[in-house]
């Protein structure tokens, strides 16, 4: 039993919960680059969550 213990690892970093995405909605933009998608997701996270929680989510 020397395998990786994901739960213990995240606890050591002070992370107690994991967020999973169940679905994504397509963007209305015609051409969306990976960089543009990343910026859009970061903006939405910043709008929806507290500063501290948003920093964990973006990490």
N, CA, C and O atoms as a Maestro MAE file, in Angstrom:
{
 s_m_m2io_version
 :::
 2.0.0
}

f_m_ct {
 s_m_title
 :::
 protein
 m_atom[236] {
  # First column is atom index #
  i_m_mmod_type
  r_m_x_coord
  r_m_y_coord
  r_m_z_coord
  i_m_residue_number
  s_m_chain_name
  s_m_pdb_residue_name
  s_m_pdb_atom_name
  i_m_atomic_number
  :::
  1 25 0.822 -1.197 0.000 1 A "UNK " " N  " 7
  2 3 0.000 0.000 0.000 1 A "UNK " " CA " 6
  3 2 0.855 1.246 0.000 1 A "UNK " " C  " 6
  4 15 0.678 2.128 0.840 1 A "UNK " " O  " 8
  5 25 1.757 1.319 -0.915 2 A "UNK " " N  " 7
  6 3 2.600 2.505 -1.044 2 A "UNK " " CA " 6
  7 2 2.144 3.376 -2.204 2 A "UNK " " C  " 6
  8 15 2.933 4.148 -2.749 2 A "UNK " " O  " 8
  9 25 0.879 3.258 -2.585 3 A "UNK " " N  " 7
  10 3 0.348 4.032 -3.699 3 A "UNK " " CA " 6
  11 2 0.054 5.472 -3.302 3 A "UNK " " C  " 6
  12 15 0.131 5.841 -2.131 3 A "UNK " " O  " 8
  13 25 -0.278 6.257 -4.283 4 A "UNK " " N  " 7
  14 3 -0.606 7.664 -4.078 4 A "UNK " " CA " 6
  15 2 -1.957 7.783 -3.392 4 A "UNK " " C  " 6
  16 15 -2.939 7.191 -3.840 4 A "UNK " " O  " 8
  17 25 -2.011 8.546 -2.305 5 A "UNK " " N  " 7
  18 3 -3.249 8.776 -1.575 5 A "UNK " " CA " 6
  19 2 -3.722 10.193 -1.884 5 A "UNK " " C  " 6
  20 15 -3.278 11.161 -1.267 5 A "UNK " " O  " 8
  21 25 -4.626 10.293 -2.844 6 A "UNK " " N  " 7
  22 3 -5.104 11.593 -3.312 6 A "UNK " " CA " 6
  23 2 -5.741 12.413 -2.187 6 A "UNK " " C  " 6
  24 15 -5.467 13.606 -2.048 6 A "UNK " " O  " 8
  25 25 -6.586 11.770 -1.390 7 A "UNK " " N  " 7
  26 3 -7.274 12.481 -0.309 7 A "UNK " " CA " 6
  27 2 -6.271 13.056 0.697 7 A "UNK " " C  " 6
  28 15 -6.394 14.209 1.109 7 A "UNK " " O  " 8
  29 25 -5.300 12.266 1.083 8 A "UNK " " N  " 7
  30 3 -4.292 12.717 2.044 8 A "UNK " " CA " 6
  31 2 -3.440 13.849 1.454 8 A "UNK " " C  " 6
  32 15 -3.082 14.798 2.151 8 A "UNK " " O  " 8
  33 25 -3.125 13.733 0.166 9 A "UNK " " N  " 7
  34 3 -2.324 14.759 -0.507 9 A "UNK " " CA " 6
  35 2 -3.046 16.103 -0.486 9 A "UNK " " C  " 6
  36 15 -2.463 17.118 -0.108 9 A "UNK " " O  " 8
  37 25 -4.322 16.109 -0.895 10 A "UNK " " N  " 7
  38 3 -5.074 17.364 -0.918 10 A "UNK " " CA " 6
  39 2 -5.280 17.925 0.487 10 A "UNK " " C  " 6
  40 15 -5.266 19.141 0.678 10 A "UNK " " O  " 8
  41 25 -5.468 17.057 1.458 11 A "UNK " " N  " 7
  42 3 -5.605 17.530 2.838 11 A "UNK " " CA " 6
  43 2 -4.319 18.205 3.295 11 A "UNK " " C  " 6
  44 15 -4.369 19.188 4.033 11 A "UNK " " O  " 8
  45 25 -3.174 17.695 2.869 12 A "UNK " " N  " 7
  46 3 -1.895 18.302 3.253 12 A "UNK " " CA " 6
  47 2 -1.740 19.701 2.656 12 A "UNK " " C  " 6
  48 15 -0.977 20.519 3.171 12 A "UNK " " O  " 8
  49 25 -2.467 19.972 1.565 13 A "UNK " " N  " 7
  50 3 -2.446 21.294 0.939 13 A "UNK " " CA " 6
  51 2 -3.542 22.202 1.485 13 A "UNK " " C  " 6
  52 15 -3.639 23.366 1.096 13 A "UNK " " O  " 8
  53 25 -4.366 21.670 2.388 14 A "UNK " " N  " 7
  54 3 -5.454 22.450 2.963 14 A "UNK " " CA " 6
  55 2 -6.701 22.453 2.098 14 A "UNK " " C  " 6
  56 15 -7.583 23.292 2.282 14 A "UNK " " O  " 8
  57 25 -6.784 21.519 1.154 15 A "UNK " " N  " 7
  58 3 -7.940 21.432 0.268 15 A "UNK " " CA " 6
  59 2 -8.848 20.338 0.792 15 A "UNK " " C  " 6
  60 15 -8.422 19.197 0.968 15 A "UNK " " O  " 8
  61 25 -10.112 20.692 1.044 16 A "UNK " " N  " 7
  62 3 -11.029 19.720 1.637 16 A "UNK " " CA " 6
  63 2 -12.144 19.284 0.705 16 A "UNK " " C  " 6
  64 15 -12.871 18.339 1.012 16 A "UNK " " O  " 8
  65 25 -12.292 19.961 -0.436 17 A "UNK " " N  " 7
  66 3 -13.371 19.611 -1.363 17 A "UNK " " CA " 6
  67 2 -12.870 19.699 -2.791 17 A "UNK " " C  " 6
  68 15 -11.913 20.415 -3.085 17 A "UNK " " O  " 8
  69 25 -13.526 18.964 -3.673 18 A "UNK " " N  " 7
  70 3 -13.197 18.974 -5.092 18 A "UNK " " CA " 6
  71 2 -14.454 19.349 -5.862 18 A "UNK " " C  " 6
  72 15 -15.546 18.875 -5.547 18 A "UNK " " O  " 8
  73 25 -14.305 20.184 -6.851 19 A "UNK " " N  " 7
  74 3 -15.425 20.588 -7.698 19 A "UNK " " CA " 6
  75 2 -15.298 19.863 -9.027 19 A "UNK " " C  " 6
  76 15 -14.231 19.863 -9.642 19 A "UNK " " O  " 8
  77 25 -16.391 19.242 -9.470 20 A "UNK " " N  " 7
  78 3 -16.409 18.567 -10.754 20 A "UNK " " CA " 6
  79 2 -17.395 19.270 -11.676 20 A "UNK " " C  " 6
  80 15 -18.492 19.647 -11.262 20 A "UNK " " O  " 8
  81 25 -16.996 19.440 -12.916 21 A "UNK " " N  " 7
  82 3 -17.868 20.046 -13.917 21 A "UNK " " CA " 6
  83 2 -18.698 18.934 -14.544 21 A "UNK " " C  " 6
  84 15 -18.152 17.946 -15.035 21 A "UNK " " O  " 8
  85 25 -20.010 19.098 -14.525 22 A "UNK " " N  " 7
  86 3 -20.896 18.092 -15.113 22 A "UNK " " CA " 6
  87 2 -21.211 18.396 -16.566 22 A "UNK " " C  " 6
  88 15 -21.462 17.486 -17.355 22 A "UNK " " O  " 8
  89 25 -21.197 19.671 -16.921 23 A "UNK " " N  " 7
  90 3 -21.478 20.018 -18.308 23 A "UNK " " CA " 6
  91 2 -20.892 21.390 -18.628 23 A "UNK " " C  " 6
  92 15 -20.666 22.210 -17.738 23 A "UNK " " O  " 8
  93 25 -20.656 21.616 -19.896 24 A "UNK " " N  " 7
  94 3 -20.199 22.915 -20.392 24 A "UNK " " CA " 6
  95 2 -21.157 23.360 -21.484 24 A "UNK " " C  " 6
  96 15 -21.609 22.552 -22.296 24 A "UNK " " O  " 8
  97 25 -21.460 24.636 -21.496 25 A "UNK " " N  " 7
  98 3 -22.304 25.178 -22.550 25 A "UNK " " CA " 6
  99 2 -21.412 25.788 -23.620 25 A "UNK " " C  " 6
  100 15 -20.412 26.431 -23.302 25 A "UNK " " O  " 8
  101 25 -21.765 25.593 -24.883 26 A "UNK " " N  " 7
  102 3 -20.944 26.186 -25.945 26 A "UNK " " CA " 6
  103 2 -20.997 27.709 -25.890 26 A "UNK " " C  " 6
  104 15 -22.022 28.303 -25.554 26 A "UNK " " O  " 8
  105 25 -19.898 28.307 -26.220 27 A "UNK " " N  " 7
  106 3 -19.816 29.766 -26.247 27 A "UNK " " CA " 6
  107 2 -20.481 30.299 -27.508 27 A "UNK " " C  " 6
  108 15 -20.512 29.620 -28.534 27 A "UNK " " O  " 8
  109 25 -21.010 31.509 -27.430 28 A "UNK " " N  " 7
  110 3 -21.655 32.129 -28.588 28 A "UNK " " CA " 6
  111 2 -20.630 32.776 -29.518 28 A "UNK " " C  " 6
  112 15 -20.974 33.215 -30.616 28 A "UNK " " O  " 8
  113 25 -19.376 32.834 -29.079 29 A "UNK " " N  " 7
  114 3 -18.332 33.398 -29.928 29 A "UNK " " CA " 6
  115 2 -18.062 32.437 -31.091 29 A "UNK " " C  " 6
  116 15 -18.097 31.217 -30.928 29 A "UNK " " O  " 8
  117 25 -17.796 33.006 -32.251 30 A "UNK " " N  " 7
  118 3 -17.567 32.171 -33.431 30 A "UNK " " CA " 6
  119 2 -16.229 31.455 -33.356 30 A "UNK " " C  " 6
  120 15 -16.155 30.260 -33.641 30 A "UNK " " O  " 8
  121 25 -15.183 32.152 -32.983 31 A "UNK " " N  " 7
  122 3 -13.865 31.544 -32.872 31 A "UNK " " CA " 6
  123 2 -13.373 31.722 -31.441 31 A "UNK " " C  " 6
  124 15 -13.122 32.839 -30.989 31 A "UNK " " O  " 8
  125 25 -13.243 30.625 -30.754 32 A "UNK " " N  " 7
  126 3 -12.802 30.673 -29.369 32 A "UNK " " CA " 6
  127 2 -11.498 29.908 -29.249 32 A "UNK " " C  " 6
  128 15 -11.443 28.702 -29.491 32 A "UNK " " O  " 8
  129 25 -10.472 30.611 -28.879 33 A "UNK " " N  " 7
  130 3 -9.182 29.962 -28.694 33 A "UNK " " CA " 6
  131 2 -9.112 29.391 -27.285 33 A "UNK " " C  " 6
  132 15 -9.924 29.739 -26.427 33 A "UNK " " O  " 8
  133 25 -8.163 28.535 -27.055 34 A "UNK " " N  " 7
  134 3 -7.960 27.982 -25.723 34 A "UNK " " CA " 6
  135 2 -7.662 29.097 -24.727 34 A "UNK " " C  " 6
  136 15 -8.152 29.075 -23.597 34 A "UNK " " O  " 8
  137 25 -6.872 30.056 -25.141 35 A "UNK " " N  " 7
  138 3 -6.551 31.198 -24.287 35 A "UNK " " CA " 6
  139 2 -7.807 32.014 -23.968 35 A "UNK " " C  " 6
  140 15 -7.999 32.455 -22.835 35 A "UNK " " O  " 8
  141 25 -8.655 32.209 -24.975 36 A "UNK " " N  " 7
  142 3 -9.903 32.952 -24.767 36 A "UNK " " CA " 6
  143 2 -10.839 32.222 -23.830 36 A "UNK " " C  " 6
  144 15 -11.484 32.840 -22.984 36 A "UNK " " O  " 8
  145 25 -10.918 30.896 -23.976 37 A "UNK " " N  " 7
  146 3 -11.750 30.089 -23.088 37 A "UNK " " CA " 6
  147 2 -11.248 30.198 -21.653 37 A "UNK " " C  " 6
  148 15 -12.037 30.345 -20.720 37 A "UNK " " O  " 8
  149 25 -9.938 30.124 -21.485 38 A "UNK " " N  " 7
  150 3 -9.337 30.227 -20.145 38 A "UNK " " CA " 6
  151 2 -9.678 31.574 -19.514 38 A "UNK " " C  " 6
  152 15 -10.075 31.631 -18.350 38 A "UNK " " O  " 8
  153 25 -9.526 32.650 -20.270 39 A "UNK " " N  " 7
  154 3 -9.832 33.984 -19.745 39 A "UNK " " CA " 6
  155 2 -11.300 34.106 -19.364 39 A "UNK " " C  " 6
  156 15 -11.638 34.709 -18.344 39 A "UNK " " O  " 8
  157 25 -12.166 33.535 -20.184 40 A "UNK " " N  " 7
  158 3 -13.598 33.582 -19.902 40 A "UNK " " CA " 6
  159 2 -13.933 32.810 -18.627 40 A "UNK " " C  " 6
  160 15 -14.728 33.278 -17.812 40 A "UNK " " O  " 8
  161 25 -13.337 31.640 -18.451 41 A "UNK " " N  " 7
  162 3 -13.582 30.844 -17.250 41 A "UNK " " CA " 6
  163 2 -13.066 31.549 -16.000 41 A "UNK " " C  " 6
  164 15 -13.733 31.554 -14.966 41 A "UNK " " O  " 8
  165 25 -11.892 32.138 -16.094 42 A "UNK " " N  " 7
  166 3 -11.325 32.878 -14.957 42 A "UNK " " CA " 6
  167 2 -12.244 34.031 -14.571 42 A "UNK " " C  " 6
  168 15 -12.500 34.255 -13.388 42 A "UNK " " O  " 8
  169 25 -12.741 34.763 -15.568 43 A "UNK " " N  " 7
  170 3 -13.640 35.881 -15.290 43 A "UNK " " CA " 6
  171 2 -14.903 35.402 -14.584 43 A "UNK " " C  " 6
  172 15 -15.337 36.005 -13.602 43 A "UNK " " O  " 8
  173 25 -15.500 34.303 -15.092 44 A "UNK " " N  " 7
  174 3 -16.729 33.779 -14.481 44 A "UNK " " CA " 6
  175 2 -16.483 33.294 -13.054 44 A "UNK " " C  " 6
  176 15 -17.316 33.518 -12.175 44 A "UNK " " O  " 8
  177 25 -15.373 32.647 -12.819 45 A "UNK " " N  " 7
  178 3 -15.030 32.181 -11.468 45 A "UNK " " CA " 6
  179 2 -14.902 33.376 -10.529 45 A "UNK " " C  " 6
  180 15 -15.415 33.352 -9.411 45 A "UNK " " O  " 8
  181 25 -14.215 34.425 -10.990 46 A "UNK " " N  " 7
  182 3 -14.039 35.624 -10.160 46 A "UNK " " CA " 6
  183 2 -15.377 36.297 -9.839 46 A "UNK " " C  " 6
  184 15 -15.536 36.873 -8.762 46 A "UNK " " O  " 8
  185 25 -16.336 36.228 -10.762 47 A "UNK " " N  " 7
  186 3 -17.633 36.844 -10.546 47 A "UNK " " CA " 6
  187 2 -18.505 36.051 -9.585 47 A "UNK " " C  " 6
  188 15 -19.322 36.625 -8.865 47 A "UNK " " O  " 8
  189 25 -18.336 34.737 -9.570 48 A "UNK " " N  " 7
  190 3 -19.267 33.867 -8.851 48 A "UNK " " CA " 6
  191 2 -18.812 33.462 -7.450 48 A "UNK " " C  " 6
  192 15 -19.647 33.137 -6.606 48 A "UNK " " O  " 8
  193 25 -17.511 33.476 -7.191 49 A "UNK " " N  " 7
  194 3 -17.003 32.962 -5.924 49 A "UNK " " CA " 6
  195 2 -16.211 34.019 -5.164 49 A "UNK " " C  " 6
  196 15 -15.760 35.013 -5.734 49 A "UNK " " O  " 8
  197 25 -16.055 33.783 -3.870 50 A "UNK " " N  " 7
  198 3 -15.245 34.688 -3.058 50 A "UNK " " CA " 6
  199 2 -13.803 34.667 -3.566 50 A "UNK " " C  " 6
  200 15 -13.387 33.729 -4.247 50 A "UNK " " O  " 8
  201 25 -13.056 35.699 -3.230 51 A "UNK " " N  " 7
  202 3 -11.677 35.799 -3.705 51 A "UNK " " CA " 6
  203 2 -10.851 34.580 -3.301 51 A "UNK " " C  " 6
  204 15 -10.083 34.058 -4.109 51 A "UNK " " O  " 8
  205 25 -11.001 34.126 -2.067 52 A "UNK " " N  " 7
  206 3 -10.223 32.985 -1.577 52 A "UNK " " CA " 6
  207 2 -10.610 31.705 -2.313 52 A "UNK " " C  " 6
  208 15 -9.739 30.973 -2.783 52 A "UNK " " O  " 8
  209 25 -11.906 31.432 -2.416 53 A "UNK " " N  " 7
  210 3 -12.352 30.221 -3.089 53 A "UNK " " CA " 6
  211 2 -11.991 30.262 -4.574 53 A "UNK " " C  " 6
  212 15 -11.595 29.247 -5.147 53 A "UNK " " O  " 8
  213 25 -12.125 31.423 -5.190 54 A "UNK " " N  " 7
  214 3 -11.774 31.559 -6.604 54 A "UNK " " CA " 6
  215 2 -10.299 31.232 -6.848 54 A "UNK " " C  " 6
  216 15 -9.957 30.630 -7.865 54 A "UNK " " O  " 8
  217 25 -9.436 31.622 -5.927 55 A "UNK " " N  " 7
  218 3 -8.009 31.325 -6.109 55 A "UNK " " CA " 6
  219 2 -7.761 29.817 -6.061 55 A "UNK " " C  " 6
  220 15 -6.905 29.316 -6.791 55 A "UNK " " O  " 8
  221 25 -8.487 29.087 -5.222 56 A "UNK " " N  " 7
  222 3 -8.355 27.626 -5.185 56 A "UNK " " CA " 6
  223 2 -8.884 26.985 -6.465 56 A "UNK " " C  " 6
  224 15 -8.265 26.076 -7.018 56 A "UNK " " O  " 8
  225 25 -10.018 27.461 -6.923 57 A "UNK " " N  " 7
  226 3 -10.630 26.898 -8.134 57 A "UNK " " CA " 6
  227 2 -9.704 27.122 -9.333 57 A "UNK " " C  " 6
  228 15 -9.484 26.214 -10.135 57 A "UNK " " O  " 8
  229 25 -9.177 28.316 -9.444 58 A "UNK " " N  " 7
  230 3 -8.298 28.622 -10.581 58 A "UNK " " CA " 6
  231 2 -6.980 27.858 -10.498 58 A "UNK " " C  " 6
  232 15 -6.346 27.582 -11.517 58 A "UNK " " O  " 8
  233 25 -6.580 27.524 -9.291 59 A "UNK " " N  " 7
  234 3 -5.343 26.748 -9.101 59 A "UNK " " CA " 6
  235 2 -5.501 25.353 -9.605 59 A "UNK " " C  " 6
  236 15 -4.564 24.558 -9.527 59 A "UNK " " O  " 8
  :::
 }
 m_bond[235] {
  # First column is bond index #
  i_m_from
  i_m_to
  i_m_order
  :::
  1 1 2 1
  2 2 3 1
  3 3 4 2
  4 3 5 1
  5 5 6 1
  6 6 7 1
  7 7 8 2
  8 7 9 1
  9 9 10 1
  10 10 11 1
  11 11 12 2
  12 11 13 1
  13 13 14 1
  14 14 15 1
  15 15 16 2
  16 15 17 1
  17 17 18 1
  18 18 19 1
  19 19 20 2
  20 19 21 1
  21 21 22 1
  22 22 23 1
  23 23 24 2
  24 23 25 1
  25 25 26 1
  26 26 27 1
  27 27 28 2
  28 27 29 1
  29 29 30 1
  30 30 31 1
  31 31 32 2
  32 31 33 1
  33 33 34 1
  34 34 35 1
  35 35 36 2
  36 35 37 1
  37 37 38 1
  38 38 39 1
  39 39 40 2
  40 39 41 1
  41 41 42 1
  42 42 43 1
  43 43 44 2
  44 43 45 1
  45 45 46 1
  46 46 47 1
  47 47 48 2
  48 47 49 1
  49 49 50 1
  50 50 51 1
  51 51 52 2
  52 51 53 1
  53 53 54 1
  54 54 55 1
  55 55 56 2
  56 55 57 1
  57 57 58 1
  58 58 59 1
  59 59 60 2
  60 59 61 1
  61 61 62 1
  62 62 63 1
  63 63 64 2
  64 63 65 1
  65 65 66 1
  66 66 67 1
  67 67 68 2
  68 67 69 1
  69 69 70 1
  70 70 71 1
  71 71 72 2
  72 71 73 1
  73 73 74 1
  74 74 75 1
  75 75 76 2
  76 75 77 1
  77 77 78 1
  78 78 79 1
  79 79 80 2
  80 79 81 1
  81 81 82 1
  82 82 83 1
  83 83 84 2
  84 83 85 1
  85 85 86 1
  86 86 87 1
  87 87 88 2
  88 87 89 1
  89 89 90 1
  90 90 91 1
  91 91 92 2
  92 91 93 1
  93 93 94 1
  94 94 95 1
  95 95 96 2
  96 95 97 1
  97 97 98 1
  98 98 99 1
  99 99 100 2
  100 99 101 1
  101 101 102 1
  102 102 103 1
  103 103 104 2
  104 103 105 1
  105 105 106 1
  106 106 107 1
  107 107 108 2
  108 107 109 1
  109 109 110 1
  110 110 111 1
  111 111 112 2
  112 111 113 1
  113 113 114 1
  114 114 115 1
  115 115 116 2
  116 115 117 1
  117 117 118 1
  118 118 119 1
  119 119 120 2
  120 119 121 1
  121 121 122 1
  122 122 123 1
  123 123 124 2
  124 123 125 1
  125 125 126 1
  126 126 127 1
  127 127 128 2
  128 127 129 1
  129 129 130 1
  130 130 131 1
  131 131 132 2
  132 131 133 1
  133 133 134 1
  134 134 135 1
  135 135 136 2
  136 135 137 1
  137 137 138 1
  138 138 139 1
  139 139 140 2
  140 139 141 1
  141 141 142 1
  142 142 143 1
  143 143 144 2
  144 143 145 1
  145 145 146 1
  146 146 147 1
  147 147 148 2
  148 147 149 1
  149 149 150 1
  150 150 151 1
  151 151 152 2
  152 151 153 1
  153 153 154 1
  154 154 155 1
  155 155 156 2
  156 155 157 1
  157 157 158 1
  158 158 159 1
  159 159 160 2
  160 159 161 1
  161 161 162 1
  162 162 163 1
  163 163 164 2
  164 163 165 1
  165 165 166 1
  166 166 167 1
  167 167 168 2
  168 167 169 1
  169 169 170 1
  170 170 171 1
  171 171 172 2
  172 171 173 1
  173 173 174 1
  174 174 175 1
  175 175 176 2
  176 175 177 1
  177 177 178 1
  178 178 179 1
  179 179 180 2
  180 179 181 1
  181 181 182 1
  182 182 183 1
  183 183 184 2
  184 183 185 1
  185 185 186 1
  186 186 187 1
  187 187 188 2
  188 187 189 1
  189 189 190 1
  190 190 191 1
  191 191 192 2
  192 191 193 1
  193 193 194 1
  194 194 195 1
  195 195 196 2
  196 195 197 1
  197 197 198 1
  198 198 199 1
  199 199 200 2
  200 199 201 1
  201 201 202 1
  202 202 203 1
  203 203 204 2
  204 203 205 1
  205 205 206 1
  206 206 207 1
  207 207 208 2
  208 207 209 1
  209 209 210 1
  210 210 211 1
  211 211 212 2
  212 211 213 1
  213 213 214 1
  214 214 215 1
  215 215 216 2
  216 215 217 1
  217 217 218 1
  218 218 219 1
  219 219 220 2
  220 219 221 1
  221 221 222 1
  222 222 223 1
  223 223 224 2
  224 223 225 1
  225 225 226 1
  226 226 227 1
  227 227 228 2
  228 227 229 1
  229 229 230 1
  230 230 231 1
  231 231 232 2
  232 231 233 1
  233 233 234 1
  234 234 235 1
  235 235 236 2
  :::
 }
}
